[in-house]
Amino acid sequence: MGNLDDIDIHLIEILQKRGRTRRNELAEAVKLSIPSVSERLRKLEEHGVIAGYCAYLDPKKVGMDITAFITVTVDSSKHYESFLSHTQDSDEILEVHSVTGTGTHLVKVRTATTSSLEKLLSKIQAWNGVTQTTTSVVLSTTKETFMLKIKPTK
């Protein structure tokens, strides 16, 4: 979607803070009719600007107390697709990023305990092509967000 105007951006900001905001509340906030807001949201969704809606859970309250970042080194591109497939099949793996610098991938995981983290590490280290892992366990998190600050594209 090419141009996001101030109204689109305002709608996106509201929905990033509270995805369950009702259409009538959105319409009132941006001073448009409900059908106009609905059409804008449809277009934002259709163009993939809004990729979906979800509930953000407190990991500790659902028993996922351990967060870690694992730097993984995969030895060659012939194992790349296999590696990605394995990561998609693992519920504890939340994010996978191809990176430059040390390692080839940075993986964010959440597990219930250090024992379950150790089992996950053993599993990852056994995947074809994985030659090294380095793990950083998170002690505390002061900021974690999915909210993006969007500027008008006019």
PyMOL commands that set and color helices and strands:
alter all, ss='L'
color gray80, all
select helices_A, chain A and resi 6-17+23-30+34-46+59-62+77-88+114-126
alter helices_A, ss='H'
color red, helices_A
select strands_A, chain A and resi 66-74+93-98+105-111+130-137
alter strands_A, ss='S'
color yellow, strands_A
deselect
rebuild
show_as cartoon
